[in-house]
């Protein structure tokens, strides 16, 4: 006999749990009876979008997921690739969007904590974090609060836990006013022959609860906060946001890595979304076994916490382990040395059911397959939107800029292009002493201590491109990630994605999603960068309005020797600047067009994947041969902005360069395209660089040279009449002023 609460279980209560009438009917069929309230709660979280991927599974199958370096693809806590020397890189990106809008500090902090646990649960030591943050327009009254809270949450948790935050992306757009995005990425290093899985096995093996005590925080975070549209005031939803403790996480990291050095652990999983329920059900499901839990043994913060809350709580810094019989005592002793609770709360069974007892009564008995393999899977209706052009810019004038210098300064100061220093200076990128390239460039690079190799990492997405053309725009995200990895001198290896979209119940959103998946799949196949892990975040809607489609790409690349990595600072005087690649600049869809246009239009630059691959490969070869001292991806903001960014990096000097003629002057200076990379070359290496480019068939154009303390641009062929001549201090001031002003809530941030 299954016992639960006295509350009446029916379709209405199921609907309160986010379950449809059809889903409730399926639950009745799986159980052959009416569920208990605890069983209803378990089904609601396990069948949520966040846990079951019920609207996306049919599409995600189209991704390439294997490759020569892939050790673990999708299906585990994170993906893994071989990086040589017997070592593996394990990485993943995932969302914590709704919690971060409701409570920005804790939402962002626990997003970092959760992604870290996905890494070290596989036996990897986390060595680098990144993030992708999308906020509303700077003028929105809530943006300063959200920006400051999220950045503080990311920084405080990462800094305290001792893992460097080495880079990321920050965007502002009115379309995110009611639904910001906070995507957290982490990468760890493990021995390639010692990667752990979350596959429970062995009838009679004990199930151990490790870490912090269980409270009420995060109950229904997966099913109601992460898998539904915002419908209530944020203050009312704060109880669904978890509270993190980075110091407990630090202990958990060390203790888990120590216990995983031995052979006592059979399986291990983070108690993340849906807490104890998902960790036990997913481990059992992967292993084809059952698990029986005694909820009376679960360590609680408060004795009044109910069985329902124990099952669904998303309290942080907790893990679930399956150990070999007879070894649970030794494992508990190890965790005790780290001041962490370790309690036997269950056992592996052979009946294929998830069971739980509470106060002497069995309150839950569900076939594991009903929660995992047989969870609903929908092929949602797809409909192409009637209007796809969503750019807020418009048709420009004749292109003859009256004041190119002022235009450049305005571009450098705009929220889309300004320096992110105010953000990344709150992050500790030095801890661990293995960061080679710090935040502020195209990609970060960390040294693999065991081998000396370098791992480059980046996160990328241009939502304006994706909104105009989800297929091509997503391919641009992959192509830009490839360039960002390549300019450091690393060869791209693999991808983790975080697919942020609106409600899957809208056919237009599912069309965007399907197109983005196909675009990513095709580009990843072309570049040989399989998708090895990731996350789908649906229901990013507020009051019926969806965010722009935002498929964030996290890419990792490898170089044999981290000492060969190059940054994007122009460097010392007397060096030559070349433009690699034949991408044709376009204003449509550019940052410049959005700032100065008048009529609503949209557009995405052309993209030649073959040319992109050749250009990036050439850049890697030049860096590895020692022929390039700096390199920079040329994308958002165009040529003038990219050159200015190289000139104002720490350790850089002035630049004098010629602007190629692309017809209109504004297009020549600020037009955007793919397949363009700026490289800096010592004077004695120019012949070798030009010869290598010619042999590869990649365009290589000399633009100018480094030197002095000024930034001077000339129209091609008109050296006596510069377009602009600015002091580097002016460029730095323009770039640095904006984010501090936004965070301070200054409305006139451009003049701050």
ChimeraX attribute file (.defattr): number of C-alpha atoms within 10 A of each C-alpha:
attribute: neighborCount
match mode: 1-to-1
recipient: residues
	/A:1	7
	/A:2	14
	/A:3	15
	/A:4	17
	/A:5	12
	/A:6	8
	/A:7	9
	/A:8	12
	/A:9	14
	/A:10	14
	/A:11	16
	/A:12	14
	/A:13	15
	/A:14	20
	/A:15	14
	/A:16	11
	/A:17	19
	/A:18	21
	/A:19	23
	/A:20	15
	/A:21	14
	/A:22	11
	/A:23	19
	/A:24	22
	/A:25	15
	/A:26	15
	/A:27	22
	/A:28	13
	/A:29	11
	/A:30	17
	/A:31	14
	/A:32	9
	/A:33	10
	/A:34	18
	/A:35	25
	/A:36	21
	/A:37	22
	/A:38	23
	/A:39	21
	/A:40	21
	/A:41	25
	/A:42	26
	/A:43	26
	/A:44	28
	/A:45	29
	/A:46	25
	/A:47	26
	/A:48	26
	/A:49	25
	/A:50	25
	/A:51	23
	/A:52	19
	/A:53	23
	/A:54	18
	/A:55	21
	/A:56	23
	/A:57	15
	/A:58	14
	/A:59	16
	/A:60	18
	/A:61	11
	/A:62	14
	/A:63	18
	/A:64	19
	/A:65	22
	/A:66	18
	/A:67	17
	/A:68	10
	/A:69	16
	/A:70	21
	/A:71	18
	/A:72	21
	/A:73	21
	/A:74	18
	/A:75	13
	/A:76	20
	/A:77	26
	/A:78	27
	/A:79	28
	/A:80	30
	/A:81	23
	/A:82	20
	/A:83	25
	/A:84	15
	/A:85	12
	/A:86	13
	/A:87	19
	/A:88	26
	/A:89	27
	/A:90	32
	/A:91	33
	/A:92	29
	/A:93	30
	/A:94	29
	/A:95	30
	/A:96	25
	/A:97	25
	/A:98	32
	/A:99	29
	/A:100	26
	/A:101	27
	/A:102	24
	/A:103	24
	/A:104	27
	/A:105	27
	/A:106	25
	/A:107	27
	/A:108	34
	/A:109	28
	/A:110	29
	/A:111	28
	/A:112	32
	/A:113	24
	/A:114	26
	/A:115	27
	/A:116	30
	/A:117	28
	/A:118	28
	/A:119	29
	/A:120	31
	/A:121	27
	/A:122	29
	/A:123	26
	/A:124	30
	/A:125	23
	/A:126	24
	/A:127	25
	/A:128	29
	/A:129	27
	/A:130	25
	/A:131	27
	/A:132	25
	/A:133	19
	/A:134	22
	/A:135	26
	/A:136	23
	/A:137	19
	/A:138	25
	/A:139	16
	/A:140	17
	/A:141	14
	/A:142	16
	/A:143	24
	/A:144	23
	/A:145	18
	/A:146	21
	/A:147	27
	/A:148	17
	/A:149	22
	/A:150	25
	/A:151	22
	/A:152	20
	/A:153	24
	/A:154	29
	/A:155	25
	/A:156	20
	/A:157	25
	/A:158	26
	/A:159	19
	/A:160	15
	/A:161	21
	/A:162	21
	/A:163	25
	/A:164	27
	/A:165	29
	/A:166	27
	/A:167	29
	/A:168	27
	/A:169	18
	/A:170	21
	/A:171	19
	/A:172	19
	/A:173	19
	/A:174	15
	/A:175	16
	/A:176	22
	/A:177	21
	/A:178	21
	/A:179	26
	/A:180	29
	/A:181	26
	/A:182	28
	/A:183	30
	/A:184	30
	/A:185	31
	/A:186	30
	/A:187	28
	/A:188	25
	/A:189	26
	/A:190	24
	/A:191	18
	/A:192	20
	/A:193	10
	/A:194	15
	/A:195	19
	/A:196	20
	/A:197	20
	/A:198	26
	/A:199	20
	/A:200	30
	/A:201	23
	/A:202	18
	/A:203	16
	/A:204	16
	/A:205	22
	/A:206	25
	/A:207	27
	/A:208	23
	/A:209	24
	/A:210	28
	/A:211	25
	/A:212	21
	/A:213	17
	/A:214	24
	/A:215	24
	/A:216	23
	/A:217	20
	/A:218	26
	/A:219	27
	/A:220	28
	/A:221	27
	/A:222	26
	/A:223	26
	/A:224	22
	/A:225	23
	/A:226	25
	/A:227	24
	/A:228	21
	/A:229	21
	/A:230	21
	/A:231	11
	/A:232	10
	/A:233	9
	/A:234	13
	/A:235	9
	/A:236	9
	/A:237	19
	/A:238	19
	/A:239	17
	/A:240	24
	/A:241	26
	/A:242	23
	/A:243	20
	/A:244	24
	/A:245	17
	/A:246	22
	/A:247	14
	/A:248	18
	/A:249	24
	/A:250	18
	/A:251	18
	/A:252	25
	/A:253	22
	/A:254	15
	/A:255	21
	/A:256	26
	/A:257	17
	/A:258	13
	/A:259	17
	/A:260	22
	/A:261	11
	/A:262	9
	/A:263	10
	/A:264	18
	/A:265	21
	/A:266	20
	/A:267	23
	/A:268	28
	/A:269	28
	/A:270	28
	/A:271	26
	/A:272	27
	/A:273	26
	/A:274	27
	/A:275	28
	/A:276	27
	/A:277	25
	/A:278	23
	/A:279	21
	/A:280	31
	/A:281	28
	/A:282	23
	/A:283	26
	/A:284	27
	/A:285	25
	/A:286	19
	/A:287	16
	/A:288	18
	/A:289	24
	/A:290	27
	/A:291	30
	/A:292	23
	/A:293	25
	/A:294	18
	/A:295	23
	/A:296	16
	/A:297	13
	/A:298	22
	/A:299	20
	/A:300	17
	/A:301	12
	/A:302	11
	/A:303	8
	/A:304	10
	/A:305	14
	/A:306	16
	/A:307	21
	/A:308	22
	/A:309	20
	/A:310	23
	/A:311	24
	/A:312	29
	/A:313	28
	/A:314	29
	/A:315	26
	/A:316	29
	/A:317	28
	/A:318	26
	/A:319	23
	/A:320	26
	/A:321	28
	/A:322	30
	/A:323	27
	/A:324	20
	/A:325	16
	/A:326	11
	/A:327	14
	/A:328	22
	/A:329	13
	/A:330	12
	/A:331	23
	/A:332	19
	/A:333	14
	/A:334	17
	/A:335	21
	/A:336	15
	/A:337	11
	/A:338	16
	/A:339	14
	/A:340	20
	/A:341	18
	/A:342	25
	/A:343	20
	/A:344	21
	/A:345	20
	/A:346	24
	/A:347	21
	/A:348	25
	/A:349	22
	/A:350	14
	/A:351	15
	/A:352	21
	/A:353	24
	/A:354	25
	/A:355	24
	/A:356	25
	/A:357	19
	/A:358	18
	/A:359	10
	/A:360	9
	/A:361	13
	/A:362	18
	/A:363	23
	/A:364	24
	/A:365	21
	/A:366	21
	/A:367	19
	/A:368	26
	/A:369	21
	/A:370	21
	/A:371	27
	/A:372	20
	/A:373	13
	/A:374	13
	/A:375	21
	/A:376	20
	/A:377	16
	/A:378	13
	/A:379	13
	/A:380	17
	/A:381	13
	/A:382	17
	/A:383	13
	/A:384	13
	/A:385	12
	/A:386	7
	/A:387	7
	/A:388	16
	/A:389	18
	/A:390	18
	/A:391	23
	/A:392	17
	/A:393	21
	/A:394	19
	/A:395	15
	/A:396	16
	/A:397	12
	/A:398	9
	/A:399	12
	/A:400	11
	/A:401	14
	/A:402	8
	/A:403	10
	/A:404	19
	/A:405	17
	/A:406	13
	/A:407	17
	/A:408	21
	/A:409	20
	/A:410	20
	/A:411	22
	/A:412	27
	/A:413	24
	/A:414	22
	/A:415	22
	/A:416	17
	/A:417	20
	/A:418	21
	/A:419	23
	/A:420	21
	/A:421	16
	/A:422	16
	/A:423	23
	/A:424	19
	/A:425	13
	/A:426	15
	/A:427	25
	/A:428	20
	/A:429	28
	/A:430	16
	/A:431	17
	/A:432	14
	/A:433	12
	/A:434	19
	/A:435	23
	/A:436	21
	/A:437	24
	/A:438	20
	/A:439	22
	/A:440	22
	/A:441	23
	/A:442	29
	/A:443	32
	/A:444	30
	/A:445	33
	/A:446	26
	/A:447	22
	/A:448	22
	/A:449	13
	/A:450	12
	/A:451	15
	/A:452	16
	/A:453	21
	/A:454	29
	/A:455	31
	/A:456	29
	/A:457	32
	/A:458	29
	/A:459	32
	/A:460	28
	/A:461	24
	/A:462	18
	/A:463	23
	/A:464	25
	/A:465	28
	/A:466	27
	/A:467	25
	/A:468	23
	/A:469	23
	/A:470	29
	/A:471	23
	/A:472	23
	/A:473	30
	/A:474	32
	/A:475	26
	/A:476	29
	/A:477	26
	/A:478	29
	/A:479	26
	/A:480	27
	/A:481	26
	/A:482	30
	/A:483	34
	/A:484	31
	/A:485	30
	/A:486	32
	/A:487	32
	/A:488	36
	/A:489	36
	/A:490	35
	/A:491	24
	/A:492	26
	/A:493	25
	/A:494	28
	/A:495	29
	/A:496	27
	/A:497	25
	/A:498	24
	/A:499	23
	/A:500	24
	/A:501	22
	/A:502	27
	/A:503	23
	/A:504	25
	/A:505	14
	/A:506	15
	/A:507	16
	/A:508	18
	/A:509	26
	/A:510	25
	/A:511	19
	/A:512	27
	/A:513	27
	/A:514	20
	/A:515	21
	/A:516	25
	/A:517	24
	/A:518	20
	/A:519	22
	/A:520	31
	/A:521	24
	/A:522	20
	/A:523	23
	/A:524	22
	/A:525	16
	/A:526	13
	/A:527	18
	/A:528	17
	/A:529	27
	/A:530	26
	/A:531	28
	/A:532	28
	/A:533	26
	/A:534	25
	/A:535	21
	/A:536	21
	/A:537	27
	/A:538	26
	/A:539	27
	/A:540	28
	/A:541	22
	/A:542	19
	/A:543	10
	/A:544	13
	/A:545	16
	/A:546	21
	/A:547	26
	/A:548	24
	/A:549	27
	/A:550	29
	/A:551	28
	/A:552	27
	/A:553	26
	/A:554	32
	/A:555	28
	/A:556	30
	/A:557	26
	/A:558	26
	/A:559	24
	/A:560	19
	/A:561	17
	/A:562	26
	/A:563	12
	/A:564	18
	/A:565	28
	/A:566	23
	/A:567	24
	/A:568	29
	/A:569	23
	/A:570	33
	/A:571	24
	/A:572	16
	/A:573	16
	/A:574	15
	/A:575	22
	/A:576	24
	/A:577	27
	/A:578	23
	/A:579	20
	/A:580	25
	/A:581	24
	/A:582	19
	/A:583	20
	/A:584	17
	/A:585	24
	/A:586	22
	/A:587	27
	/A:588	23
	/A:589	26
	/A:590	28
	/A:591	24
	/A:592	26
	/A:593	25
	/A:594	22
	/A:595	15
	/A:596	15
	/A:597	20
	/A:598	14
	/A:599	13
	/A:600	13
	/A:601	19
	/A:602	22
	/A:603	21
	/A:604	24
	/A:605	20
	/A:606	17
	/A:607	18
	/A:608	13
	/A:609	18
	/A:610	11
	/A:611	19
	/A:612	23
	/A:613	17
	/A:614	16
	/A:615	25
	/A:616	30
	/A:617	21
	/A:618	24
	/A:619	29
	/A:620	23
	/A:621	17
	/A:622	22
	/A:623	23
	/A:624	19
	/A:625	12
	/A:626	15
	/A:627	19
	/A:628	25
	/A:629	22
	/A:630	23
	/A:631	33
	/A:632	28
	/A:633	29
	/A:634	26
	/A:635	22
	/A:636	20
	/A:637	23
	/A:638	25
	/A:639	26
	/A:640	23
	/A:641	21
	/A:642	22
	/A:643	24
	/A:644	23
	/A:645	24
	/A:646	26
	/A:647	27
	/A:648	24
	/A:649	17
	/A:650	12
	/A:651	11
	/A:652	21
	/A:653	21
	/A:654	25
	/A:655	30
	/A:656	21
	/A:657	24
	/A:658	20
	/A:659	19
	/A:660	17
	/A:661	14
	/A:662	14
	/A:663	10
	/A:664	15
	/A:665	19
	/A:666	23
	/A:667	23
	/A:668	22
	/A:669	27
	/A:670	26
	/A:671	27
	/A:672	28
	/A:673	25
	/A:674	27
	/A:675	29
	/A:676	28
	/A:677	26
	/A:678	27
	/A:679	27
	/A:680	26
	/A:681	27
	/A:682	19
	/A:683	12
	/A:684	11
	/A:685	14
	/A:686	19
	/A:687	10
	/A:688	13
	/A:689	22
	/A:690	18
	/A:691	12
	/A:692	17
	/A:693	21
	/A:694	12
	/A:695	10
	/A:696	13
	/A:697	14
	/A:698	21
	/A:699	17
	/A:700	22
	/A:701	16
	/A:702	18
	/A:703	19
	/A:704	20
	/A:705	22
	/A:706	24
	/A:707	19
	/A:708	15
	/A:709	17
	/A:710	19
	/A:711	24
	/A:712	22
	/A:713	26
	/A:714	20
	/A:715	19
	/A:716	13
	/A:717	11
	/A:718	11
	/A:719	12
	/A:720	8
	/A:721	10
	/A:722	16
	/A:723	19
	/A:724	15
	/A:725	15
	/A:726	16
	/A:727	13
	/A:728	21
	/A:729	13
	/A:730	13
	/A:731	23
	/A:732	20
	/A:733	14
	/A:734	22
	/A:735	25
	/A:736	17
	/A:737	21
	/A:738	27
	/A:739	25
	/A:740	18
	/A:741	19
	/A:742	24
	/A:743	19
	/A:744	15
	/A:745	18
	/A:746	18
	/A:747	14
	/A:748	12
	/A:749	20
	/A:750	16
	/A:751	12
	/A:752	12
